[in-house]
């Protein structure tokens, strides 16, 4: 079959490719430490599972409204209102199966050929992939280690043009663990407001912060009418397999995004949505315990990486990734990632999986046990010493 030309513009998420390679090595009898996948290793809290089981038994197995069931949209509106200190109406909420549909739908709804989209690089690879797929032009803003993986605001101002149709922000960020400061957000908002440029704020890690309060660009006066908040359940509630995400946006835009849901997915699974209500309204102890565990793991892996010659690693402020600079190791990011998988049995990702500005870095997920982290650090240190 002859594919459309747009398919040649579609990228991928390399973490799943590395996982497949690691699984193939395991099938050959190799022991692999997995630090490649960004997935909490905790079980979904029992109260959420119980709510889903009860929903299934109660008949929540049919179609729902395309934008989500009213109780869930009401719960999300309440949660976002409280955590961002802004008024949110349930009609501003669109529930989708995972976070990626919001990225895709917003780009489809707002951008076309000739438009430019500013996005973080290194950043979640689906941003650039989807920008290319819809025919817009990706404009990367480099995230800089010397700025704790924020970006140079003077560079940002120079990148904004009359063709800029969307700005994508991710804080806390994948892959760097960096967090945009309130001052950085305020300066981005100043430009967005002056030019009336919408902002897609990917806030999927909003509950996984270690030493500071969460800040959203949507809280800045005037920005709620220009901001699309992307959030969900995968990271906060260890619900990656449940496929539950949502967008919060101006009502008029929400109506168009709902049409895209009708044309693509019909709706998100009914029983998952009922579980989502319980996740937001039920006890939050499991979330706090998970973040505490991530904090301990973060400290362990950062100390260990900084003890390896040729590695320099900042302390992440959020999410559950480290992004060490490995320029002193004498290999490119991909060369070192491949070497560590084959020689050390440690699966991790080259920084270039997240864009060209990821060269010189690796991404390691510390969403695994402290024992696995300690083992991986020993294996990496020994293998790097043999280079």
C-alpha positions as CSV (number, residue, x, y, z in Angstrom):
1,X,0.0,0.0,0.0
2,X,1.2,3.5,-0.7
3,X,1.3,5.6,2.4
4,X,0.5,9.3,2.6
5,X,3.4,11.6,2.7
6,X,2.4,12.8,6.2
7,X,3.4,9.3,7.6
8,X,7.0,10.1,6.8
9,X,6.9,13.0,9.2
10,X,5.7,10.9,12.1
11,X,8.2,10.1,14.9
12,X,8.1,7.7,17.7
13,X,8.8,7.3,21.5
14,X,12.2,5.6,21.7
15,X,11.7,4.3,25.2
16,X,9.5,1.5,23.9
17,X,12.1,0.6,21.3
18,X,14.8,0.3,24.0
19,X,12.4,-1.7,26.1
20,X,12.0,-4.1,23.2
21,X,15.7,-4.5,22.9
22,X,16.1,-5.0,26.6
23,X,13.4,-7.7,26.6
24,X,15.1,-9.4,23.7
25,X,18.3,-9.6,25.7
26,X,16.4,-10.9,28.7
27,X,15.0,-13.6,26.5
28,X,18.6,-14.7,25.8
29,X,19.2,-15.1,29.5
30,X,20.7,-11.6,30.2
31,X,19.8,-9.8,33.4
32,X,18.8,-6.2,32.6
33,X,18.1,-3.3,35.0
34,X,15.3,-1.2,33.5
35,X,15.7,2.6,33.8
36,X,14.3,3.4,30.3
37,X,10.5,3.6,30.9
38,X,8.8,6.5,32.6
39,X,6.3,4.6,34.6
40,X,5.8,4.5,38.3
41,X,6.6,1.0,39.7
42,X,3.9,1.3,42.3
43,X,0.5,-0.4,42.1
44,X,-2.6,1.7,41.4
45,X,-4.1,2.5,44.9
46,X,-6.6,-0.1,46.1
47,X,-9.4,2.3,46.5
48,X,-9.2,3.3,42.8
49,X,-9.1,-0.4,41.7
50,X,-12.1,-1.1,44.0
51,X,-14.0,1.8,42.4
52,X,-13.3,0.4,38.9
53,X,-14.4,-3.1,39.8
54,X,-17.6,-1.7,41.4
55,X,-18.2,0.4,38.2
56,X,-17.9,-2.7,36.0
57,X,-20.3,-4.6,38.2
58,X,-22.7,-1.7,38.2
59,X,-23.0,-1.6,34.5
60,X,-20.5,1.2,33.6
61,X,-19.5,-0.7,30.4
62,X,-21.1,1.4,27.7
63,X,-20.6,4.6,25.8
64,X,-20.4,7.9,27.6
65,X,-20.4,11.5,26.5
66,X,-17.4,12.1,24.3
67,X,-16.0,14.8,26.6
68,X,-16.4,12.6,29.7
69,X,-19.0,11.8,32.3
70,X,-20.3,14.8,34.3
71,X,-19.1,13.5,37.7
72,X,-15.6,13.2,36.4
73,X,-15.5,16.6,34.6
74,X,-16.9,18.2,37.8
75,X,-14.2,16.5,39.9
76,X,-11.5,17.6,37.5
77,X,-12.8,21.2,37.4
78,X,-12.8,21.3,41.2
79,X,-9.3,19.8,41.5
80,X,-7.8,22.2,38.9
81,X,-9.6,25.1,40.5
82,X,-8.0,24.3,43.8
83,X,-4.5,23.4,42.6
84,X,-4.1,26.3,40.1
85,X,-6.3,28.8,42.0
86,X,-8.4,29.6,39.0
87,X,-12.2,29.2,38.3
88,X,-12.8,26.2,36.1
89,X,-16.2,25.1,34.8
90,X,-16.8,21.4,33.9
91,X,-17.6,22.4,30.3
92,X,-13.9,23.4,30.0
93,X,-12.8,19.8,30.6
94,X,-12.3,17.2,28.0
95,X,-11.5,13.7,29.2
96,X,-9.4,11.6,26.8
97,X,-7.6,8.2,26.8
98,X,-4.2,9.3,28.0
99,X,-2.3,12.5,27.7
100,X,-1.2,12.3,24.1
101,X,-4.6,12.8,22.5
102,X,-4.7,16.4,24.0
103,X,-1.3,17.1,22.4
104,X,-2.5,15.7,19.1
105,X,-6.0,17.3,19.2
106,X,-4.7,20.8,20.1
107,X,-2.2,20.7,17.3
108,X,-4.8,19.5,14.8
109,X,-7.3,22.2,16.0
110,X,-4.9,25.2,16.1
111,X,-2.0,24.6,13.6
112,X,-1.5,24.0,9.9
113,X,1.1,24.5,7.2
114,X,3.0,27.7,7.6
115,X,2.4,28.0,11.3
116,X,5.3,27.7,13.8
117,X,5.2,25.9,17.2
118,X,7.7,26.6,19.9
119,X,8.5,23.6,22.0
120,X,11.1,22.5,24.6
121,X,14.1,20.6,23.4
122,X,15.2,18.2,24.9
123,X,11.5,17.4,25.5
124,X,8.9,14.7,25.2
125,X,9.4,13.4,21.6
126,X,5.7,13.4,20.7
127,X,5.7,17.2,20.7
128,X,8.0,17.4,17.7
129,X,6.5,14.4,16.0
130,X,2.9,15.8,16.1
131,X,4.0,19.3,15.1
132,X,5.6,17.7,12.0
133,X,2.7,15.4,11.4
134,X,0.1,18.2,11.2
135,X,2.4,20.1,8.8
136,X,3.5,22.9,11.1
137,X,7.1,24.0,11.6
138,X,8.7,22.9,14.9
139,X,10.8,25.6,16.5
140,X,12.9,24.2,19.4
141,X,13.8,26.2,22.4
142,X,16.9,24.7,24.0
143,X,16.7,23.7,27.7
144,X,20.0,24.5,29.3
145,X,21.8,22.7,32.0
146,X,23.4,26.0,33.2
147,X,19.9,27.4,33.7
148,X,18.8,24.2,35.6
149,X,17.0,23.1,32.4
150,X,15.0,26.2,31.9
151,X,15.6,28.2,28.8
152,X,17.1,31.6,27.8
153,X,14.3,34.0,27.7
154,X,16.1,36.3,25.3
155,X,16.4,33.4,22.9
156,X,12.7,32.7,23.4
157,X,11.8,36.2,22.5
158,X,13.8,36.0,19.3
159,X,12.1,32.7,18.3
160,X,8.6,34.2,18.6
161,X,7.4,35.5,15.2
162,X,4.1,36.5,13.6
163,X,3.8,32.8,12.5
164,X,4.0,31.5,16.0
165,X,0.7,29.7,16.6
166,X,1.3,27.7,19.7
167,X,3.8,27.6,22.6
168,X,4.3,24.3,24.4
169,X,5.6,24.2,28.0
170,X,6.3,21.2,30.2
171,X,7.0,21.8,33.9
172,X,8.0,19.6,35.7
173,X,9.7,18.3,32.6
174,X,10.4,15.0,30.9
175,X,13.3,14.2,30.4
176,X,15.2,16.8,32.5
177,X,13.2,17.0,35.8
178,X,13.5,20.8,35.4
179,X,10.9,23.2,36.7
180,X,10.0,26.6,35.2
181,X,10.2,29.3,37.8
182,X,7.2,31.7,38.4
183,X,9.4,34.5,36.9
184,X,10.1,32.5,33.8
185,X,6.4,31.7,33.4
186,X,5.5,35.4,33.9
187,X,7.8,36.4,31.1
188,X,6.5,33.8,28.7
189,X,3.0,34.9,29.6
190,X,3.9,38.5,28.9
191,X,4.8,37.6,25.3
192,X,1.9,35.2,24.9
193,X,-0.6,37.9,26.0
194,X,0.9,40.6,23.9
195,X,0.7,38.5,20.8
196,X,-2.4,36.4,21.8
197,X,-0.5,33.1,21.3
198,X,-2.1,30.0,23.0
199,X,0.0,27.9,25.4
200,X,-0.2,24.2,25.8
201,X,0.9,23.6,29.4
202,X,1.8,20.0,29.8
203,X,1.5,19.6,33.6
204,X,1.3,15.8,33.8
205,X,3.9,15.8,36.6
206,X,2.3,18.6,38.6
207,X,2.0,16.5,41.7
208,X,5.5,15.1,41.6
209,X,7.5,18.0,43.0
210,X,10.1,17.8,45.8
211,X,11.1,21.2,47.2
212,X,8.7,23.8,45.9
213,X,5.1,24.5,45.2
214,X,3.7,23.9,41.7
215,X,3.2,26.9,39.5
216,X,1.0,27.0,36.4
217,X,1.1,29.7,33.7
218,X,-2.7,29.5,33.7
219,X,-2.8,31.3,37.1
220,X,-1.3,34.5,35.6
221,X,-4.0,37.1,34.9
222,X,-5.3,36.9,31.4
223,X,-3.6,33.5,30.7
224,X,-6.6,31.3,31.5
225,X,-8.2,32.3,28.2
226,X,-5.0,31.4,26.3
227,X,-3.9,28.2,28.2
228,X,-4.7,24.6,27.5
229,X,-3.8,22.5,30.6
230,X,-2.8,18.9,30.0
231,X,-2.9,16.6,33.0
232,X,-3.9,13.1,33.9
233,X,-3.7,10.1,36.1
234,X,-0.8,8.0,34.7
235,X,2.0,9.5,36.8
236,X,0.2,10.8,39.9
237,X,-1.9,7.7,40.6
238,X,0.3,5.0,38.9
239,X,-2.4,4.5,36.3
240,X,-0.4,4.3,33.1
241,X,-2.4,1.3,31.8
242,X,-5.8,2.9,32.5
243,X,-5.4,5.5,29.8
244,X,-6.9,8.5,31.5
245,X,-5.9,12.1,30.7
246,X,-7.7,15.4,30.3
247,X,-7.4,18.9,28.9
248,X,-8.7,22.1,30.5
249,X,-9.3,24.9,28.1
250,X,-11.7,27.7,27.0
251,X,-15.2,26.3,26.5
252,X,-15.3,27.2,22.8
253,X,-12.1,25.3,22.1
254,X,-13.3,22.4,24.3
255,X,-16.3,22.0,22.0
256,X,-14.0,21.5,19.0
257,X,-11.7,19.1,20.9
258,X,-14.8,17.1,21.8
259,X,-15.6,16.8,18.0
260,X,-12.1,15.3,17.5
261,X,-12.9,12.8,20.3
262,X,-16.1,11.9,18.5
263,X,-14.2,11.3,15.3
264,X,-11.4,9.3,16.8
265,X,-12.1,7.6,20.1
266,X,-15.9,8.1,20.7
267,X,-15.2,8.3,24.5
268,X,-12.9,7.2,27.3
269,X,-13.7,3.9,29.0
270,X,-16.6,4.4,31.3
271,X,-15.3,2.3,34.2
272,X,-11.9,4.1,34.0
273,X,-13.7,7.4,34.3
274,X,-15.5,6.2,37.5
275,X,-12.2,5.2,38.9
276,X,-10.9,8.6,38.0
277,X,-13.6,10.2,40.2
278,X,-12.4,8.1,43.1
279,X,-8.8,9.0,42.5
280,X,-9.5,12.7,42.9
281,X,-12.0,12.5,45.7
282,X,-10.6,9.6,47.7
283,X,-7.5,9.5,50.0
284,X,-4.3,11.0,48.7
285,X,-1.9,9.2,51.1
286,X,-0.6,6.9,48.4
287,X,0.4,9.9,46.2
288,X,2.4,11.5,49.1
289,X,4.1,8.2,49.9
290,X,5.1,7.7,46.2
291,X,6.6,11.2,46.0
292,X,8.5,10.6,49.2
293,X,9.9,7.4,47.7
294,X,10.8,9.2,44.5
295,X,12.7,11.8,46.6
296,X,14.8,9.2,48.3
297,X,15.5,7.5,44.9
298,X,16.4,10.8,43.3
299,X,19.0,11.6,46.0
300,X,20.5,8.1,45.7
301,X,20.8,8.2,41.9
302,X,22.1,11.8,41.7
303,X,24.8,11.1,44.3
304,X,25.8,7.9,42.5
305,X,26.0,9.4,39.0
306,X,28.1,12.3,40.2
307,X,30.6,9.8,41.6
308,X,31.1,8.4,38.1
309,X,34.1,10.0,36.2
310,X,32.8,11.9,33.2
311,X,29.3,12.4,34.6
312,X,27.7,15.6,35.9
313,X,24.1,15.4,37.2
314,X,21.8,18.1,38.5
315,X,19.3,17.4,41.3
316,X,15.8,17.3,39.5
317,X,13.1,19.4,41.0
318,X,10.2,17.3,39.8
319,X,9.1,14.2,37.8
320,X,11.2,11.0,38.2
321,X,14.0,11.4,35.7
322,X,17.7,12.4,35.9
323,X,19.4,13.9,32.9
324,X,23.2,13.6,33.5
325,X,25.7,15.3,31.2
326,X,28.1,12.6,30.0
327,X,30.4,14.6,27.7
328,X,33.3,13.7,29.9
329,X,32.8,10.0,29.1
330,X,34.2,10.4,25.6
331,X,31.2,8.9,23.7
332,X,28.1,10.3,22.1
333,X,24.8,9.9,23.9
334,X,23.6,7.0,21.6
335,X,27.0,5.3,21.7
336,X,27.1,5.3,25.5
337,X,23.4,4.3,25.8
338,X,24.0,1.3,23.5
339,X,27.3,0.4,25.3
340,X,25.6,0.4,28.7
341,X,22.8,-1.8,27.5
342,X,25.0,-4.3,25.9
343,X,28.0,-4.3,28.3
344,X,26.4,-3.3,31.6
345,X,22.9,-4.7,31.2
346,X,21.4,-1.3,32.1
347,X,18.6,0.0,29.8
348,X,18.4,3.8,29.6
349,X,17.9,6.4,26.9
350,X,20.2,8.6,24.9
351,X,19.5,12.3,25.4
352,X,19.0,12.6,21.6
353,X,15.8,10.5,21.9
354,X,14.4,13.8,23.2
355,X,15.7,16.1,20.5
356,X,19.0,17.3,19.0
357,X,19.8,19.4,22.1
358,X,19.9,16.2,24.2
359,X,23.3,15.3,22.8
360,X,25.8,14.9,25.6
361,X,23.2,13.6,28.0
362,X,21.4,10.4,29.1
363,X,18.0,10.0,30.6
364,X,17.5,7.5,33.5
365,X,14.1,6.9,35.1
366,X,14.3,6.3,38.9
367,X,10.8,4.9,39.0
368,X,12.3,1.7,40.3
369,X,13.5,0.3,43.6
370,X,16.4,1.7,45.5
371,X,18.0,-1.8,45.1
372,X,17.7,-1.6,41.3
373,X,19.1,1.9,41.3
374,X,22.1,0.9,43.5
375,X,22.8,-2.1,41.2
376,X,22.5,0.0,38.0
377,X,24.9,2.6,39.4
378,X,27.5,-0.1,40.2
379,X,27.1,-1.6,36.7
380,X,27.4,1.8,35.0
381,X,30.4,2.9,37.0
382,X,32.3,-0.4,36.3
383,X,31.5,-0.3,32.6
384,X,32.4,3.4,32.2
385,X,35.8,2.6,33.9
386,X,36.5,0.1,31.2
387,X,36.0,2.6,28.3
